[in-house]
Structure formats: C-alpha cells, structure tokens
Amino acid sequence: MSTTSLTLRERASLPLEYVRTVGPLVGVTAGRIRDAMIGLHAAHPAHPIVSRLSRSANRWEHLDGPEFARFAEGAVTDLGHDPVNFEALTRQLQFEPPGQHPVRILAGGGYLAVRVSSAYAGATNPLLRELALAAYEMRAAGIPTAPARQQAALPKAWWKQVGRHPGRWMLPKQQQPQSPESGRPAAGPSTAWHPSLTMRSARSARVLDEMAAWRDRYAPGVSTAAITFAAFTAALIELGVEPDTHGGTFLLDLGPAHLPPDALTDPVAIHRTLADELASGRPLTRKMLRAGRAVLTGAPVESPPGLAFSDRGRHDLLSDLPWAVVPASRINLSVPTVSGPRTITVTSSEMTGVLHLEATFHATSYDPDVIARAVELTCTDPAGLIMANR
C-alpha cells in the first residue's frame, strides 16, 4: 500500500468538516454512488477522495481495487427508498466522530448527505455535483473541477491560527471554564453541560426579492448576507435570547474576520465593518480562538451567546442536478460539525433564487424550538425584524 503524507495545512484542517445535504433527487442511490467512486478510484487511485485518511499517522493511504471496494461500502450508507427526515439525516452526520473516510455519505429517500473533511482541499459543491450526476448517469465520477477560489475560509483560518501558532490554542493557566448560564467560573470538568450538537433550517423563495426592495430603499449596496445575519440577530432578541451584539465571527469566501460592528442588528454596520476588515487581510482573532479552545477542552468558556456567520454563497452550480421538485421545495443545507458551547453558527446560501438558512448549536445551551423560530422569522420578515430593532 502506497501512502502520501498530509501537508501541514491538511493536518491543521483535520478537525474541520462540513455537512452538505441536498434533495430530493431522482436516480441517485447509495449503490450508484459507490459505483461512481469505484470508477474514480480505477482512474485516479491516489486521489484524496478515494484514499483512506489515517489521522493517527497523518497520511493518505492509497488502496488497491478490492480494498477500495470494501472501503466504499463503509463510506456510503444506504438508507433505502423510504422517506427520510433531511434534518435528522444531517444531524446523524454531524454526530459522527471524524473517521477514516475523507468523504462520508448517507443516501436514501431521495436525499444525499455528504460530510467532507477539510483535509480535502477541493471545493465541496463541485464534488457533490460530480458524485450526484455520475450516480444519476451511471458512470464513473471524474475529478471535480473547482472554481478559482476553491478553498473555504474556515480551513484557511484554522491553518493561520493552529498551523502557524499552535500555542494559541492552549488555555491560559488563570482562565477557568465558564458555565453557560452565567459569567461565574464553572466547576471544571464536573459541569453539567455536555455537547449536544443539532441544527434547524428554513428556506424562502420570496424573501430575496423583499430584501432587495428593502436594501434599495434603506441600505443601497449592502449584501444579502449582512441583511440575513442582522435579521437573525434581531429575531433572537425578539424571542428573548440575548446574544452578544457587539461583535461576531464571520466566515466568508474572502476570508474570516472577528468584527465589532456598532450593532449586529444593523446590516449597514455589518457590511461596512466586514468590508473594512476583509480589505485589511487580518486573520480571525480572539472569538474564534475561544471557540476553538472550547471544542478542544469540551467545556464552555464563553459567557454571552456567541454568533458565528458563514455565507456559503451562491449554489447555482447545483441547479442541474436531477431534482425531483421545483426550486422552492429543494433542500440545500450547509452545516459545520463543530460549534462552541455557547455559539450559534448561522449558515446561509442562495440557490436558484431561494434563500437557504441554517443554525447549528448545542441543544444543551439553547431551546431548539426557539432557535427554529428565529430561523423561520428570518426567512419570513427580515426587513420587519431589522426595522423593529432600529
């Protein structure tokens, strides 16, 4: 068996994985996906997508044909043809610990959930599209063609903070874990809090036009993402959740930034400070470091609810998948597999004129029904939420 050592950047990216869930699709089954991957392996046996990821040895392990056929059985789980809950499907992959598969797939009921390790440097959407189309067309998958800006912001940030400065992830000796309920030090490892990562989602086929109309009148030039994130913050406040509105962690295509805008309920402030920060080229700073330390130690270290925003951009690349329904009814989820104990990570994307919004959080820190309502309100009346908090 031949091997290839992970690069330093790949090693730094190992803790980071995203889950993409799409559907309903026609003609995309677990068996066909396995066959497509086996075809890719036959042509490119050393490609990371069809290699085994050894986390302990920090290397890609390249398998022969029979070995990869067995490996593909574990990489792709067949959930059958019965209807499935797409959010439950997504949460199942969120809960799975990182393993040896750089791409982990659940397929069933017309839905496709794909968990991709950030050690794979290629873009996720081209990979998802190629696997789905190859399965539908019953052919071998090819090497996905990534756009020019193919790397996500989060792996870049993780590399800058961990790969170059690993000591930054050490907790200061004087810093004690904080309980999620107060600013008082928690009782160390005996705290009652425990991880319970979950997510809630919503979508809207009309809200993008409404956002554009509001923007033209009140905030020319402001991005849809800034409006979405401001509206979600306002929704949390309206529902009695009191997030830290003095700043947020933003993970966008052009790079990550920790921003202290005037108020996270003001799209103009978000847009302006975000543009200034990204133009400066500064890396993600203190807030992400605290969240990363929390993930590594397993105990809460943030007192106020933190907000992390990720604009996943336009996903129109996926418009030619074999969809079974019209755009307004399509599911297109993008969620992380890690989140700080007090962090709510909001991801947004646009596909064929539809806004898709997800919130990832720990059910042991927040009421899932409340967060679900905040997501729904954001997709229903973002302008009203923002105006009510002016």
VOPAGU-2260 file (C-alpha; in pm, 1 decimal, decimal comma):
REM VOPAGU-2260
SITE   aa  ch    i         X         Y         Z
SITE  MET   A    0       0,0       0,0       0,0
SITE  SER   A    1     143,4     336,0    -101,5
SITE  THR   A    2      93,4     645,8     110,8
SITE  THR   A    3     122,9    1023,1      89,9
SITE  SER   A    4     195,1    1233,7     397,3
SITE  LEU   A    5     -54,7    1503,1     483,4
SITE  THR   A    6      69,4    1854,6     428,8
SITE  LEU   A    7      86,4    2087,0     727,8
SITE  ARG   A    8    -225,7    2263,9     605,7
SITE  GLU   A    9    -412,2    1934,6     566,0
SITE  ARG   A   10    -311,8    1833,3     918,4
SITE  ALA   A   11    -428,8    2166,2    1058,1
SITE  SER   A   12    -762,3    2122,2     879,6
SITE  LEU   A   13    -837,9    1774,8    1018,3
SITE  PRO   A   14   -1080,5    1887,2    1293,1
SITE  LEU   A   15   -1296,1    2076,7    1044,1
SITE  GLU   A   16   -1572,8    1914,9     844,0
SITE  TYR   A   17   -1891,0    2041,1     680,6
SITE  VAL   A   18   -2209,8    1851,3     603,2
SITE  ARG   A   19   -2396,4    1922,6     280,1
SITE  THR   A   20   -2746,5    1780,6     238,9
SITE  VAL   A   21   -2945,6    1811,3     -83,7
SITE  GLY   A   22   -3266,1    1663,6    -219,3
SITE  PRO   A   23   -3498,9    1525,9    -311,9
SITE  LEU   A   24   -3319,6    1385,2    -615,7
SITE  VAL   A   25   -3410,9    1110,2    -860,3
SITE  GLY   A   26   -3182,4     827,1    -966,2
SITE  VAL   A   27   -2916,4     896,0    -701,4
SITE  THR   A   28   -2879,9     586,8    -483,9
SITE  ALA   A   29   -2613,0     458,0    -248,7
SITE  GLY   A   30   -2520,6     175,4    -484,8
SITE  ARG   A   31   -2477,6     410,1    -779,7
SITE  ILE   A   32   -2264,6     648,6    -573,0
SITE  ARG   A   33   -2036,5     363,1    -467,7
SITE  ASP   A   34   -2001,3     256,6    -830,8
SITE  ALA   A   35   -1918,5     615,8    -931,2
SITE  MET   A   36   -1648,7     633,7    -662,7
SITE  ILE   A   37   -1506,8     294,8    -762,2
SITE  GLY   A   38   -1482,9     424,6   -1118,4
SITE  LEU   A   39   -1298,9     734,4    -995,6
SITE  HIS   A   40   -1060,2     514,7    -797,9
SITE  ALA   A   41    -985,4     299,4   -1101,4
SITE  ALA   A   42    -874,3     606,7   -1295,8
SITE  HIS   A   43    -712,0     802,0   -1011,4
SITE  PRO   A   44    -624,2     563,9    -725,0
SITE  ALA   A   45    -413,5     823,2    -540,3
SITE  HIS   A   46    -676,2    1098,5    -537,7
SITE  PRO   A   47    -763,2    1205,9    -178,9
SITE  ILE   A   48   -1135,6    1146,7    -232,0
SITE  VAL   A   49   -1071,6     775,4    -292,1
SITE  SER   A   50    -793,2     733,9     -36,4
SITE  ARG   A   51    -811,9     632,7     328,2
SITE  LEU   A   52    -740,9     915,3     571,8
SITE  SER   A   53    -517,5     799,1     855,8
SITE  ARG   A   54    -549,8    1063,7    1123,6
SITE  SER   A   55    -310,0     892,2    1362,6
SITE  ALA   A   56     -35,3     855,5    1102,1
SITE  ASN   A   57    -113,2    1187,3     927,7
SITE  ARG   A   58    -121,9    1037,6     581,0
SITE  TRP   A   59    -335,1     940,8     284,5
SITE  GLU   A   60    -337,4     564,8     230,6
SITE  HIS   A   61    -390,9     458,5    -130,7
SITE  LEU   A   62    -583,2     133,4    -166,7
SITE  ASP   A   63    -592,7    -128,5    -439,5
SITE  GLY   A   64    -916,6    -208,2    -623,1
SITE  PRO   A   65   -1061,3    -476,4    -391,2
SITE  GLU   A   66    -958,2    -279,9     -81,2
SITE  PHE   A   67   -1129,0      33,2    -207,9
SITE  ALA   A   68   -1446,8    -155,7    -298,3
SITE  ARG   A   69   -1469,5    -265,2      65,4
SITE  PHE   A   70   -1376,7      85,1     180,3
SITE  ALA   A   71   -1656,4     234,0     -30,6
SITE  GLU   A   72   -1909,3      10,0     144,8
SITE  GLY   A   73   -1827,9     189,6     469,9
SITE  ALA   A   74   -1806,1     532,3     311,2
SITE  VAL   A   75   -2159,0     523,3     166,1
SITE  THR   A   76   -2455,3     415,5     380,8
SITE  ASP   A   77   -2775,2     305,0     207,4
SITE  LEU   A   78   -3087,4     427,2     389,5
SITE  GLY   A   79   -3326,3     269,6     141,4
SITE  HIS   A   80   -3612,1     419,0     -54,5
SITE  ASP   A   81   -3848,3     510,5     228,5
SITE  PRO   A   82   -3896,5     881,6     310,5
SITE  VAL   A   83   -3632,9    1029,1     540,3
SITE  ASN   A   84   -3613,2    1338,8     761,0
SITE  PHE   A   85   -3346,3    1550,8     593,9
SITE  GLU   A   86   -3258,6    1736,8     914,8
SITE  ALA   A   87   -3222,6    1408,0    1104,0
SITE  LEU   A   88   -3004,8    1283,2     818,6
SITE  THR   A   89   -2784,2    1588,9     855,2
SITE  ARG   A   90   -2764,6    1560,9    1233,1
SITE  GLN   A   91   -2660,8    1196,3    1201,2
SITE  LEU   A   92   -2351,2    1301,8    1010,2
SITE  GLN   A   93   -2290,2    1591,1    1248,2
SITE  PHE   A   94   -2282,1    1347,1    1539,6
SITE  GLU   A   95   -2041,6    1101,7    1379,5
SITE  PRO   A   96   -1684,8    1136,9    1506,8
SITE  PRO   A   97   -1421,5    1215,2    1243,3
SITE  GLY   A   98   -1303,8     892,8    1084,6
SITE  GLN   A   99   -1101,5     738,8     805,6
SITE  HIS   A  100   -1329,9     846,4     521,8
SITE  PRO   A  101   -1247,7    1185,8     369,1
SITE  VAL   A  102   -1599,0    1175,6     223,9
SITE  ARG   A  103   -1879,1    1016,3     427,5
SITE  ILE   A  104   -2216,9     979,6     255,9
SITE  LEU   A  105   -2571,9     891,6     359,4
SITE  ALA   A  106   -2814,5     826,2      73,2
SITE  GLY   A  107   -3180,4     737,4      91,7
SITE  GLY   A  108   -3533,0     855,0      28,2
SITE  GLY   A  109   -3409,4    1080,7    -249,8
SITE  TYR   A  110   -3171,9    1273,8     -22,1
SITE  LEU   A  111   -2796,0    1289,7     -24,7
SITE  ALA   A  112   -2596,4    1397,5     282,6
SITE  VAL   A  113   -2221,8    1435,8     235,9
SITE  ARG   A  114   -1966,6    1504,6     509,0
SITE  VAL   A  115   -1636,1    1625,1     366,6
SITE  SER   A  116   -1310,8    1655,8     557,5
SITE  SER   A  117   -1138,2    1989,2     515,1
SITE  ALA   A  118    -816,6    1793,9     465,8
SITE  TYR   A  119    -953,7    1753,2     112,4
SITE  ALA   A  120    -851,5    2084,5     -41,4
SITE  GLY   A  121   -1107,9    2084,0    -321,0
SITE  ALA   A  122   -1437,4    2270,3    -314,4
SITE  THR   A  123   -1733,7    2076,6    -177,0
SITE  ASN   A  124   -2003,4    2181,9    -423,7
SITE  PRO   A  125   -1817,8    2061,3    -736,2
SITE  LEU   A  126   -1754,5    1730,9    -557,7
SITE  LEU   A  127   -2118,8    1696,8    -455,4
SITE  ARG   A  128   -2235,1    1781,2    -806,5
SITE  GLU   A  129   -1997,9    1535,1    -973,3
SITE  LEU   A  130   -2091,5    1246,2    -742,8
SITE  ALA   A  131   -2464,8    1308,5    -784,5
SITE  LEU   A  132   -2450,3    1343,9   -1163,9
SITE  ALA   A  133   -2221,6    1042,4   -1202,8
SITE  ALA   A  134   -2462,0     833,8    -995,1
SITE  TYR   A  135   -2762,8     955,6   -1194,6
SITE  GLU   A  136   -2587,6     891,5   -1526,7
SITE  MET   A  137   -2446,2     558,4   -1401,2
SITE  ARG   A  138   -2087,5     640,8   -1492,3
SITE  ALA   A  139   -1754,6     676,3   -1318,0
SITE  ALA   A  140   -1706,3    1002,7   -1132,9
SITE  GLY   A  141   -1438,6    1235,5   -1261,8
SITE  ILE   A  142   -1209,8    1462,5   -1064,9
SITE  PRO   A  143   -1427,7    1759,6    -964,5
SITE  THR   A  144   -1334,7    2087,5   -1128,2
SITE  ALA   A  145   -1309,8    2355,3    -861,3
SITE  PRO   A  146   -1358,4    2729,3    -919,9
SITE  ALA   A  147   -1060,7    2961,0    -887,6
SITE  ARG   A  148   -1139,6    3046,6    -524,3
SITE  GLN   A  149   -1188,6    2691,1    -412,4
SITE  GLN   A  150   -1076,1    2687,7     -52,2
SITE  ALA   A  151   -1320,1    2768,7     222,9
SITE  ALA   A  152   -1244,1    3043,3     471,6
SITE  LEU   A  153   -1257,8    2824,0     779,5
SITE  PRO   A  154    -972,0    2587,4     685,2
SITE  LYS   A  155    -762,7    2892,0     597,1
SITE  ALA   A  156    -834,4    3045,8     935,4
SITE  TRP   A  157    -762,9    2720,4    1115,6
SITE  TRP   A  158    -429,4    2695,7     936,5
SITE  LYS   A  159    -334,7    3052,1    1025,4
SITE  GLN   A  160    -424,7    3007,7    1389,7
SITE  VAL   A  161    -319,6    2646,0    1451,2
SITE  GLY   A  162     -68,2    2550,4    1186,2
SITE  ARG   A  163     145,5    2858,6    1232,6
SITE  HIS   A  164      77,2    2927,7    1600,0
SITE  PRO   A  165     -27,1    2603,6    1776,6
SITE  GLY   A  166      44,5    2753,1    2118,7
SITE  ARG   A  167    -250,8    2988,6    2080,7
SITE  TRP   A  168    -490,6    2701,1    2147,1
SITE  MET   A  169    -357,8    2647,0    2498,2
SITE  LEU   A  170    -585,8    2783,3    2765,7
SITE  PRO   A  171    -415,4    3040,5    2988,8
SITE  LYS   A  172    -347,8    2895,1    3330,9
SITE  GLN   A  173    -557,2    3159,6    3500,0
SITE  GLN   A  174    -857,1    3104,7    3270,9
SITE  GLN   A  175   -1128,2    2879,3    3407,4
SITE  PRO   A  176   -1417,0    2734,7    3206,4
SITE  GLN   A  177   -1732,2    2941,7    3234,6
SITE  SER   A  178   -2076,5    2799,5    3284,9
SITE  PRO   A  179   -2323,8    2865,4    3002,5
SITE  GLU   A  180   -2570,5    3018,9    3246,9
SITE  SER   A  181   -2351,5    3289,0    3397,2
SITE  GLY   A  182   -2014,8    3455,5    3392,5
SITE  ARG   A  183   -1906,6    3272,6    3708,2
SITE  PRO   A  184   -1639,4    3003,0    3679,7
SITE  ALA   A  185   -1788,3    2659,2    3633,7
SITE  ALA   A  186   -1682,1    2362,7    3840,6
SITE  GLY   A  187   -1428,1    2246,7    3582,6
SITE  PRO   A  188   -1488,8    1907,2    3422,4
SITE  SER   A  189   -1780,2    1833,0    3656,2
SITE  THR   A  190   -2000,6    2097,5    3493,2
SITE  ALA   A  191   -2341,8    1963,1    3394,9
SITE  TRP   A  192   -2308,7    2091,2    3040,7
SITE  HIS   A  193   -2241,7    1833,3    2771,0
SITE  PRO   A  194   -2225,3    1855,5    2391,6
SITE  SER   A  195   -2549,6    1805,1    2200,9
SITE  LEU   A  196   -2491,9    1948,2    1856,0
SITE  THR   A  197   -2805,7    1998,7    1649,8
SITE  MET   A  198   -2938,3    2220,4    1373,5
SITE  ARG   A  199   -3254,3    2383,4    1243,4
SITE  SER   A  200   -3323,2    2512,2     892,4
SITE  ALA   A  201   -3567,4    2707,5     678,5
SITE  ARG   A  202   -3586,7    2839,6     324,0
SITE  SER   A  203   -3779,9    3102,6     130,6
SITE  ALA   A  204   -3839,8    3159,9    -239,7
SITE  ARG   A  205   -3970,4    3514,8    -195,7
SITE  VAL   A  206   -3757,4    3675,9      73,0
SITE  LEU   A  207   -3460,4    3759,6    -153,4
SITE  ASP   A  208   -3678,9    3993,4    -360,8
SITE  GLU   A  209   -3811,5    4153,1     -41,4
SITE  MET   A  210   -3457,2    4200,3      86,6
SITE  ALA   A  211   -3359,2    4366,2    -240,2
SITE  ALA   A  212   -3652,4    4607,9    -218,9
SITE  TRP   A  213   -3567,8    4698,7     142,1
SITE  ARG   A  214   -3199,5    4739,2      55,5
SITE  ASP   A  215   -3272,7    4970,9    -236,9
SITE  ARG   A  216   -3474,9    5195,7      -7,9
SITE  TYR   A  217   -3277,8    5190,0     317,4
SITE  ALA   A  218   -2930,1    5046,3     259,2
SITE  PRO   A  219   -2805,8    5062,5    -101,4
SITE  GLY   A  220   -2512,0    4835,9    -169,9
SITE  VAL   A  221   -2548,8    4621,5     140,6
SITE  SER   A  222   -2508,5    4248,4      85,4
SITE  THR   A  223   -2784,8    3993,5     126,3
SITE  ALA   A  224   -2567,9    3814,9     381,8
SITE  ALA   A  225   -2543,8    4127,3     600,2
SITE  ILE   A  226   -2923,1    4165,7     593,0
SITE  THR   A  227   -2973,8    3797,6     675,2
SITE  PHE   A  228   -2735,0    3798,0     969,3
SITE  ALA   A  229   -2875,4    4122,0    1111,5
SITE  ALA   A  230   -3229,2    3984,8    1085,9
SITE  PHE   A  231   -3133,6    3661,0    1261,6
SITE  THR   A  232   -2974,5    3854,2    1548,6
SITE  ALA   A  233   -3288,7    4066,6    1576,2
SITE  ALA   A  234   -3502,3    3751,9    1578,6
SITE  LEU   A  235   -3302,6    3610,8    1871,0
SITE  ILE   A  236   -3353,9    3932,6    2065,4
SITE  GLU   A  237   -3726,8    3931,9    1990,5
SITE  LEU   A  238   -3751,8    3574,4    2119,5
SITE  GLY   A  239   -3574,9    3652,2    2446,1
SITE  VAL   A  240   -3230,9    3518,4    2361,1
SITE  GLU   A  241   -2971,2    3782,1    2444,0
SITE  PRO   A  242   -2672,5    3737,2    2213,1
SITE  ASP   A  243   -2358,0    3944,2    2228,1
SITE  THR   A  244   -2445,9    4215,3    1975,0
SITE  HIS   A  245   -2108,4    4389,8    1992,9
SITE  GLY   A  246   -1935,3    4157,8    1752,5
SITE  GLY   A  247   -1944,3    3831,5    1568,3
SITE  THR   A  248   -1730,3    3577,0    1391,3
SITE  PHE   A  249   -1777,6    3595,6    1014,4
SITE  LEU   A  250   -1652,8    3320,7     785,5
SITE  LEU   A  251   -1689,9    3431,1     425,9
SITE  ASP   A  252   -1534,5    3334,7      93,5
SITE  LEU   A  253   -1287,2    3623,4     101,0
SITE  GLY   A  254   -1163,2    3532,9     448,0
SITE  PRO   A  255   -1262,4    3517,0     812,9
SITE  ALA   A  256   -1290,7    3810,4    1050,0
SITE  HIS   A  257   -1397,1    3893,4    1403,1
SITE  LEU   A  258   -1595,7    4213,8    1384,0
SITE  PRO   A  259   -1705,2    4469,3    1642,1
SITE  PRO   A  260   -1982,6    4643,4    1443,4
SITE  ASP   A  261   -2195,4    4913,6    1601,9
SITE  ALA   A  262   -2472,8    4658,7    1634,7
SITE  LEU   A  263   -2527,0    4318,8    1479,6
SITE  THR   A  264   -2885,8    4417,4    1406,1
SITE  ASP   A  265   -2766,3    4686,3    1161,9
SITE  PRO   A  266   -2688,5    4548,9     813,5
SITE  VAL   A  267   -2506,2    4868,0     715,0
SITE  ALA   A  268   -2270,1    4842,1    1013,0
SITE  ILE   A  269   -2211,1    4474,4     943,8
SITE  HIS   A  270   -2142,7    4534,6     576,5
SITE  ARG   A  271   -1913,2    4833,1     636,2
SITE  THR   A  272   -1700,5    4679,8     909,5
SITE  LEU   A  273   -1686,7    4346,5     729,9
SITE  ALA   A  274   -1563,3    4511,7     411,0
SITE  ASP   A  275   -1302,0    4709,6     604,8
SITE  GLU   A  276   -1180,3    4404,1     794,2
SITE  LEU   A  277   -1154,2    4181,8     488,9
SITE  ALA   A  278    -973,8    4455,2     298,2
SITE  SER   A  279    -715,3    4470,8     576,9
SITE  GLY   A  280    -635,7    4098,6     542,5
SITE  ARG   A  281    -633,6    4039,2     918,5
SITE  PRO   A  282    -698,6    3678,5    1023,3
SITE  LEU   A  283    -968,7    3554,5    1253,9
SITE  THR   A  284    -884,2    3653,4    1611,0
SITE  ARG   A  285    -993,9    3618,7    1970,3
SITE  LYS   A  286   -1350,2    3498,3    1935,8
SITE  MET   A  287   -1262,5    3204,2    1711,9
SITE  LEU   A  288    -971,8    3117,1    1939,3
SITE  ARG   A  289   -1209,5    3094,8    2235,2
SITE  ALA   A  290   -1449,2    2878,6    2035,4
SITE  GLY   A  291   -1166,2    2653,5    1920,6
SITE  ARG   A  292   -1036,0    2609,6    2273,8
SITE  ALA   A  293   -1387,3    2520,2    2385,2
SITE  VAL   A  294   -1408,5    2248,9    2122,6
SITE  LEU   A  295   -1073,5    2104,7    2230,3
SITE  THR   A  296   -1140,2    2115,9    2606,4
SITE  GLY   A  297   -1505,3    2009,8    2585,1
SITE  ALA   A  298   -1620,9    2269,0    2838,6
SITE  PRO   A  299   -1790,0    2607,2    2791,0
SITE  VAL   A  300   -1561,2    2907,4    2801,3
SITE  GLU   A  301   -1795,9    3175,3    2664,9
SITE  SER   A  302   -2046,5    3352,4    2883,3
SITE  PRO   A  303   -2265,0    3552,2    2639,4
SITE  PRO   A  304   -2419,8    3367,3    2346,2
SITE  GLY   A  305   -2175,6    3397,5    2059,8
SITE  LEU   A  306   -2276,0    3435,2    1696,3
SITE  ALA   A  307   -2082,5    3292,1    1403,7
SITE  PHE   A  308   -2196,5    3368,6    1050,0
SITE  SER   A  309   -2095,4    3186,2     733,8
SITE  ASP   A  310   -2208,9    3299,5     390,7
SITE  ARG   A  311   -2181,9    2989,1     172,6
SITE  GLY   A  312   -2251,7    3195,4    -137,5
SITE  ARG   A  313   -2447,1    3104,6    -448,7
SITE  HIS   A  314   -2504,5    2736,0    -514,1
SITE  ASP   A  315   -2646,4    2769,2    -864,4
SITE  LEU   A  316   -2375,9    2522,8    -970,1
SITE  LEU   A  317   -2614,4    2257,4    -837,4
SITE  SER   A  318   -2912,4    2371,7   -1042,6
SITE  ASP   A  319   -2862,3    2093,7   -1299,8
SITE  LEU   A  320   -2880,9    1807,6   -1050,6
SITE  PRO   A  321   -3166,3    1559,8   -1112,1
SITE  TRP   A  322   -3404,7    1738,4    -876,8
SITE  ALA   A  323   -3744,0    1582,8    -811,1
SITE  VAL   A  324   -3909,7    1911,9    -713,1
SITE  VAL   A  325   -3919,5    2280,2    -807,5
SITE  PRO   A  326   -3657,8    2521,9    -663,5
SITE  ALA   A  327   -3880,2    2646,7    -380,7
SITE  SER   A  328   -3913,4    2293,5    -242,4
SITE  ARG   A  329   -3549,6    2187,9    -271,8
SITE  ILE   A  330   -3336,2    2118,7      34,1
SITE  ASN   A  331   -2985,3    2263,2      37,2
SITE  LEU   A  332   -2819,6    2250,0     380,1
SITE  SER   A  333   -2465,4    2355,1     472,4
SITE  VAL   A  334   -2371,4    2299,8     836,3
SITE  PRO   A  335   -2048,1    2260,9    1035,3
SITE  THR   A  336   -1968,1    1962,9    1255,9
SITE  VAL   A  337   -1823,0    2170,0    1541,5
SITE  SER   A  338   -1956,1    2467,1    1735,3
SITE  GLY   A  339   -1858,7    2630,5    2062,0
SITE  PRO   A  340   -2080,6    2552,5    2362,9
SITE  ARG   A  341   -2240,6    2899,8    2357,8
SITE  THR   A  342   -2204,2    2962,6    1986,1
SITE  ILE   A  343   -2486,6    2970,7    1733,8
SITE  THR   A  344   -2340,4    2920,9    1387,1
SITE  VAL   A  345   -2562,6    3059,0    1111,8
SITE  THR   A  346   -2503,3    2949,1     752,4
SITE  SER   A  347   -2678,8    3097,8     451,6
SITE  SER   A  348   -2674,9    3026,1      79,6
SITE  GLU   A  349   -2870,3    3110,3    -232,3
SITE  MET   A  350   -2973,2    2860,8    -496,7
SITE  THR   A  351   -3194,5    2932,9    -797,1
SITE  GLY   A  352   -3348,1    3237,8    -630,0
SITE  VAL   A  353   -3416,2    3069,0    -296,1
SITE  LEU   A  354   -3258,2    3165,8      37,0
SITE  HIS   A  355   -3147,3    2868,2     246,9
SITE  LEU   A  356   -3070,0    2931,4     614,4
SITE  GLU   A  357   -2940,7    2700,5     888,1
SITE  ALA   A  358   -2847,3    2743,2    1254,3
SITE  THR   A  359   -2612,8    2498,7    1428,9
SITE  PHE   A  360   -2597,0    2497,6    1808,7
SITE  HIS   A  361   -2599,0    2277,2    2117,4
SITE  ALA   A  362   -2941,8    2174,2    2246,3
SITE  THR   A  363   -2791,2    2174,9    2596,5
SITE  SER   A  364   -2733,1    2550,7    2562,3
SITE  TYR   A  365   -3041,1    2664,9    2367,2
SITE  ASP   A  366   -3401,8    2556,5    2324,9
SITE  PRO   A  367   -3423,1    2405,1    1973,8
SITE  ASP   A  368   -3779,3    2533,3    1931,6
SITE  VAL   A  369   -3665,2    2890,3    1998,4
SITE  ILE   A  370   -3377,1    2869,4    1751,4
SITE  ALA   A  371   -3606,5    2709,4    1492,4
SITE  ARG   A  372   -3846,4    3000,7    1535,3
SITE  ALA   A  373   -3562,7    3250,9    1488,9
SITE  VAL   A  374   -3465,0    3082,9    1162,2
SITE  GLU   A  375   -3826,9    3086,1    1043,4
SITE  LEU   A  376   -3873,0    3454,0    1131,0
SITE  THR   A  377   -3556,4    3544,7     943,2
SITE  CYS   A  378   -3689,3    3372,8     631,3
SITE  THR   A  379   -4032,7    3531,4     673,5
SITE  ASP   A  380   -3982,7    3901,1     750,5
SITE  PRO   A  381   -3617,0    4006,1     775,2
SITE  ALA   A  382   -3693,1    4370,0     699,4
SITE  GLY   A  383   -3954,2    4387,1     974,9
SITE  LEU   A  384   -3712,6    4237,7    1226,8
SITE  ILE   A  385   -3442,3    4488,4    1138,1
SITE  MET   A  386   -3673,2    4790,3    1142,5
SITE  ALA   A  387   -3815,8    4687,9    1481,0
SITE  ASN   A  388   -3465,7    4692,8    1630,3
SITE  ARG   A  389   -3352,4    5025,8    1487,4
